[in-house]
Amino acid sequence: MVLPDKIQAMVARKDLLHTTVVLAMSADGKISDRGRSPARFGSAADQAHLEAQVALADVVLFGAGTLQAYGTTMSVRERALKQGRQERGQSSQPVQMVCSLSGELDASAKFFDQPVPRWLLTSQAGATRWQRTNHFEQVLIAPQLGNGGIDWPQIWRDLDNQNINRLAVLGGGQLTAALFEAELVDELWLTICPLVLGGERSPTPADGQGFLAAQAPQLKLSLVKQLGEELLIHYKVLARARRDGSEA
Ligand SMILES: NC(=O)c1ccc[n+]([C@@H]2O[C@H](COP(=O)([O-])OP(=O)(O)OC[C@H]3O[C@@H](n4cnc5c(N)ncnc54)[C@H](OP(=O)(O)O)[C@@H]3O)[C@@H](O)[C@H]2O)c1
């Protein structure tokens, strides 16, 4: 039976792993300053929220720009969160997967000393530098589309086939934009922090080419919570079929 396009998209979407984007941003919508420095403006409560989201994930995904900025990744350290992972039958730490098609990463970054499993998502050319080293447990070659872009839905299917159920995306703006474009994001957590960063080139939660309003991913507000001077906001991303009104 051939399903109408919209329903087919919805069915395909539901089969894929659950994807949560977690970001902190300034009151003017920037995830870093004009120097692209690591975003350390979130409070301790925001850091705890981030760690809790990381603890729920099987795989944590971030872009090379984010690794370059921080040099490290968020691992699970809190005892109760580690115990939660054990109770859910998850490994002690989620896999930390960095996306870099060029493969040009700093091998001396502290990230490579962190006690976490590391995977690299890269191109054939980018893989050559890392395949014979012990920096990554797995080096995945990203399937690419005719236009040179990454075939993200195929990657999601491949991860799904490896029994990966939950993925947390920790930025930055280039990566999240691509995942929104590929309609792979299910949830968005944003922490609005009490500062203004400005800068027309400062990164935002979703950079890339941007969407026209008519095609923009639509969100449904699910939670707003005040954390001291910050606001924690949780959105669910509406599937295209639901946005278009074809789902009851
Ligand atoms: N506030 C927060 O919560 C938060 C969280 C994370 C990051 N940040 C900030 O965000 C900034 C980094 O963000 P960013 O947008 O510059 O970089 P990014 O998205 O972290 O990484 C961009 C790089 O990752 C690879 N990549 C990502 N998406 C790709 C795609 N769709 N196709 C191909 N390659 C892709 C490419 O690496 P190659 O060029 O190596 O191929 C690309 O240059 C930093 O300033 C950081 O501090 C803030």
The ligand as an ORCA input file, in Angstrom:
! r2SCAN-3c Opt
* xyz 0 1
  N      25.082     27.842     24.940
  C      25.142     26.564     24.686
  O      24.350     25.775     25.243
  C      26.130     26.046     23.692
  C      26.196     24.666     23.434
  C      27.116     24.231     22.492
  C      27.906     25.131     21.814
  N      27.817     26.454     22.100
  C      28.642     27.433     21.376
  O      28.399     27.254     19.988
  C      29.585     27.543     19.265
  C      29.865     26.390     18.309
  O      28.784     26.301     17.411
  P      29.011     26.279     15.840
  O      27.687     26.415     15.199
  O      30.102     27.227     15.526
  O      29.635     24.847     15.609
  P      29.092     23.352     15.756
  O      27.727     23.195     15.193
  O      29.354     22.876     17.138
  O      30.176     22.621     14.846
  C      30.321     22.974     13.491
  C      31.280     21.996     12.874
  O      30.819     20.659     13.115
  C      30.743     19.928     11.907
  N      29.322     19.951     11.509
  C      28.302     20.305     12.297
  N      27.140     20.184     11.633
  C      27.438     19.776     10.398
  C      26.668     19.481      9.251
  N      25.334     19.589      9.259
  N      27.297     19.125      8.132
  C      28.632     19.013      8.129
  N      29.433     19.264      9.187
  C      28.835     19.634     10.317
  C      31.658     20.690     10.965
  O      32.975     20.295     11.313
  P      34.194     20.289     10.286
  O      34.346     21.713      9.822
  O      35.339     19.796     11.117
  O      33.821     19.382      9.170
  C      31.380     22.129     11.367
  O      32.388     23.034     11.008
  C      30.680     27.756     20.273
  O      30.892     29.150     20.419
  C      30.112     27.202     21.565
  O      30.576     27.898     22.701
  C      26.952     26.924     23.032
*
